[in-house]
Amino acid sequence: MELAKRITEIQPSVTLAIAAMAKAMQKDGKDICSFSAGEPDFDTPAHIKAAAKQALDRGKTKYGAAAGEPELREAIANKLQRDNNLNYAAANILVTNGGKHSLYNLMMALINLGDEVIIPAPFWLSYPEMVKLAGGVPVIVSTDNSTGYKITADALNAAITPKTKLFILNSPSNPSGVVYTRTELQALAKVIVDRDILVVSDEIYEKIIYDGVEQVSIGALGAEIFQRTIISNGFAKAYSMTGWRIGYLAAPVGLIKAASALQGHSTSNVCTFAQYGAIAALEGDQDCVETMRQAFAVRRQVILDRLDRIPGLTCAKPDGAFYIFVNIGNTKLKSLEFCSQLLEQQQVAAIPGLPFGADDHIRISYATDLNTIEKGMDRLAKFVSNCT
């Protein structure tokens, strides 16, 4: 059977593969310390689950509008106005099957064959694959510790060509945890406006930030950049709702209508009763978000302290999300080899940096308990001592 060419050009998700391997080893009775998960290890808050249960009891089990329940679209628009200073209405919102689906719908609705999409590296590994599936060309702009793993305005400007249509911005970032400052975003916004391209701001980790860092949405910096901004977000990270599969896209009405039409012919509506849980997440008590954020902050510091005592490894302090991007260059191992041997020899699961665009790094998630962190860091230190 000959498969479609578009499928042969994309790469399977390494993060999911490593996580699956670790789970299989756990089922075989091995004591695995997993730092691979891209999801909070907390349960979904009780009031969110209760709202979904109540929706079930009220019969919210039928087909819904492809673009999302009107109440949820309104609640998302209110949230964007309240939290992000973005003047969206319900008509500007599309509810999707997770944040990933919002980005996929965007690419399919916006990108034409040969359109270029600028992606700073390190990047979330699905960005280039989505661009390629839509017929676009990913243009990777490398960053490193010298720029704080952030793309500069000059680098963005240099990467833009007549074929450039979109720039992908992720702040806070997966995998590096960097958060762009207001000044940095203003400089990027000027380039975007001056060169007349679009930007999609992936803000899925917006609630998970540390040390008083300010989270700024680039679209809030002025009328001209707002017109060129698309927002991708969801409920998975802030509310520990990864399995609920609810995300959203916020954009000009014309793009939302196009993406809604696409969704209507692919997945149709998001699970109806789950959307009422999402409404409760946005409109209910936000203490649950802060409780999780504080726990992540403690874990971040513990793991940074432990990594600082492992010769041969270096890392930048993340300002957001729940990942640490660790430079393994001194070990002389590439990231796939490093992570494979680490899992086999020490039963520690980490994610290679190769699919993120940085083969001399690994990603460690601290969305796990402190006991696992301490034990896993002991094992990592032992492994690295044998490599260097």
Secondary structure, DSSP 8 states (H G I E B T S, - for coil): ----HHHHTS---HHHHHHHHHHHHHHTT---EE----S-SS---HHHHHHHHHHHHTT--S---TT--HHHHHHHHHHHHHHH-----GGGEEEESSHHHHHHHHHHHH--TT-EEEEEES--THHHHHHHHTT-EEEEEE--GGGTT---HHHHHHH--TTEEEEEEESS-TTT-----HHHHHHHHHHHHHHT-EEEEE-TTTT-B-TT-----GGGG-HHHHHTEEEEEESTTTTT-GGG--EEEE--HHHHHHHHHHHHTTT-S--HHHHHHHHHHHHS--HHHHHHHHHHHHHHHHHHHHHHTSTT-EE---SBTTEEEEE-GGGT--HHHHHHHHHHHH-EE-EESGGGT-TTEEEEE--S-HHHHHHHHHHHHHHHHTT-
